[in-house]
Amino acid sequence: MSAYAGPVQDLIDELGRLPGIGPKSAQRIAFHLLKLSREDAARLARAITEAKERISWCTRCFNVSESELCNICTDERRDATVVCVVEEPRDLVAVERTNEFRGRYHVLGGAISPIDGVGPDQLRVKELLARLDPEGITEVILCTNPNIEGETTAMYLARLLKPLGITVTRIASGLPVGGDLEYADELTLGRALEGRRELDA
């Protein structure tokens, strides 16, 4: 039987379902939220509800967007022939912070991870392939995380894309292996982009 009143336990349980939040963290956050003023709690709830109602996925690159196409896809100044493939929208933000890349993006929605039951079919690979001809894409930069899942995903995509006559490059190291793009500093990630290399299938 739970030690907490129903609504408190429900809050802890819901918070515990968030990525990276264990039982102790969920409990700590729940009690922090209970200490907030009614106005602050309502503002947080409103922000969550509004984000869910107003934000969807860009129909071209699958970045978060308030309209059918995101700001990057509608920017005519960007090079439509070069596409940077990332795992999640937060990785796209990390690359944008470098100010080194002026092409477009494709967000896969994760990385290949057999342990987690994520194969290529669970990612937006077909959508990437469907963009190649209509958009005249000539280079695909594989900017997946420098960990086992990211490397596996990059190699899988390279094998698919190379026979199609597309230049396939991978961001250079300089990023720590096993790290996540969202935690990389701008200089390191910028150098990794500049030093990208072509991949052999």
C-alpha positions in Angstrom: 0.0 0.0 0.0 1.3 3.5 -0.9 2.6 5.7 1.9 1.2 8.8 0.1 -2.3 10.1 -0.5 -3.8 9.0 -3.9 -3.1 12.2 -5.9 0.5 12.5 -4.6 1.3 8.9 -5.5 -0.3 9.4 -8.9 1.9 12.5 -9.5 5.0 10.5 -8.4 4.1 7.6 -10.7 3.6 9.9 -13.7 6.9 11.8 -13.1 8.6 8.4 -12.7 7.6 7.6 -16.3 9.7 10.4 -17.7 13.1 9.5 -19.2 16.0 9.7 -16.7 13.7 10.1 -13.7 14.0 7.4 -11.1 11.7 6.8 -8.1 13.7 9.1 -5.8 13.9 11.9 -8.3 10.2 11.5 -9.1 9.4 11.9 -5.4 11.7 14.9 -5.0 10.1 16.7 -8.0 6.6 15.8 -6.8 7.2 17.4 -3.4 8.8 20.4 -5.1 5.7 20.8 -7.2 3.5 20.6 -4.2 5.4 23.4 -2.6 4.8 25.7 -5.6 2.1 28.4 -5.4 -1.2 27.5 -7.1 -0.3 30.1 -9.8 3.1 28.6 -10.6 1.7 25.0 -10.7 -1.1 26.2 -13.0 1.5 27.9 -15.3 3.5 24.7 -15.6 0.4 22.7 -16.3 -0.6 25.3 -18.9 2.8 25.2 -20.6 2.6 21.4 -20.9 -1.0 21.5 -22.3 -0.2 24.3 -24.7 2.9 22.5 -26.0 0.9 19.4 -26.6 -1.8 21.3 -28.4 0.3 23.7 -30.5 3.5 21.7 -31.4 3.6 18.9 -33.9 6.3 17.5 -36.2 7.5 19.3 -39.4 6.1 17.2 -42.3 9.4 17.4 -44.2 12.2 17.0 -41.6 10.3 16.0 -38.4 11.7 18.8 -36.3 9.2 20.3 -33.8 7.1 22.9 -35.4 4.0 25.1 -34.9 3.1 24.8 -38.5 3.3 22.2 -41.3 6.9 23.1 -42.1 9.4 24.2 -39.5 11.4 27.5 -39.7 14.5 25.8 -41.0 12.6 24.1 -43.9 10.9 27.3 -44.9 14.2 29.4 -44.9 15.0 29.9 -48.6 18.6 30.9 -47.7 19.5 27.4 -46.6 21.2 24.9 -48.9 18.5 22.3 -49.7 21.0 19.9 -51.3 22.8 19.1 -48.0 20.9 17.3 -45.3 22.2 16.7 -41.8 20.6 13.6 -40.2 20.2 13.7 -36.4 18.5 11.4 -33.9 16.3 13.9 -32.0 15.2 17.6 -32.3 17.5 18.5 -29.4 20.5 17.3 -31.5 19.3 19.6 -34.3 19.4 22.5 -31.8 22.9 21.5 -30.8 24.1 21.6 -34.4 22.4 24.9 -35.0 24.3 26.4 -32.0 27.6 25.9 -33.9 26.6 28.3 -36.7 28.6 26.0 -39.0 25.8 24.3 -40.9 23.5 26.1 -43.4 21.7 23.1 -45.0 18.6 21.3 -43.9 17.9 18.5 -41.4 16.2 15.1 -41.1 15.2 13.9 -37.6 15.2 10.1 -37.4 13.3 10.0 -34.1 15.9 7.7 -32.4 18.7 5.3 -33.3 18.9 1.6 -34.1 19.0 -0.3 -30.8 18.1 -4.0 -30.9 18.2 -4.2 -27.1 15.4 -1.6 -26.9 13.6 -3.2 -29.8 14.3 -0.3 -32.1 15.0 -1.3 -35.7 15.2 0.8 -38.9 11.4 0.5 -39.4 10.8 2.4 -36.2 12.9 5.3 -37.4 12.1 7.8 -40.2 14.4 6.2 -42.8 11.8 5.7 -45.5 10.9 9.4 -45.2 14.6 10.3 -45.6 14.9 8.2 -48.8 11.7 9.8 -50.1 13.3 13.3 -49.9 16.4 12.6 -51.9 15.1 13.0 -55.5 12.4 15.7 -55.0 14.7 17.9 -53.0 17.8 17.3 -55.2 19.9 16.2 -52.1 23.5 15.5 -53.0 25.1 15.1 -49.6 23.8 13.5 -46.4 25.8 14.3 -43.2 25.3 11.6 -40.6 25.3 13.4 -37.3 24.1 10.6 -35.0 25.5 10.3 -31.5 29.0 8.9 -31.1 27.9 5.8 -29.2 27.2 2.2 -30.3 23.6 2.9 -31.3 24.5 6.1 -33.2 27.4 4.4 -35.0 25.2 1.4 -36.0 22.6 3.8 -37.4 25.2 5.8 -39.3 26.6 2.6 -40.9 23.2 1.3 -41.8 22.3 4.6 -43.5 25.6 4.8 -45.3 25.0 1.3 -46.8 21.6 2.4 -48.0 22.6 5.8 -49.4 26.0 5.1 -51.0 24.6 3.0 -53.9 22.2 5.9 -54.7 25.1 8.1 -55.7 24.7 10.4 -52.6 27.9 11.7 -50.9 27.6 10.3 -47.4 29.7 12.0 -44.6 30.0 11.4 -40.9 30.9 14.1 -38.4 34.5 13.8 -37.3 35.5 12.7 -33.8 36.3 15.4 -31.4 33.1 14.5 -29.7 33.7 12.0 -26.9 32.7 8.5 -27.7 29.7 7.5 -25.6 28.6 11.1 -25.3 25.4 12.9 -26.4 25.3 15.7 -28.9 23.1 17.9 -26.7 25.9 18.1 -24.1 28.6 19.0 -26.5 30.0 22.5 -26.5 29.7 24.6 -29.7 33.4 24.6 -30.5 33.8 20.9 -30.3 30.6 20.2 -32.3 31.6 22.9 -34.9 35.0 21.3 -35.4 33.4 17.9 -35.7 31.1 19.2 -38.5 34.0 20.9 -40.3 36.1 17.7 -40.1 33.3 15.4 -41.3 34.5 12.5 -43.5 33.0 10.4 -46.3 31.9 7.0 -45.2 32.6 3.8 -47.1 29.5 1.6 -47.4 
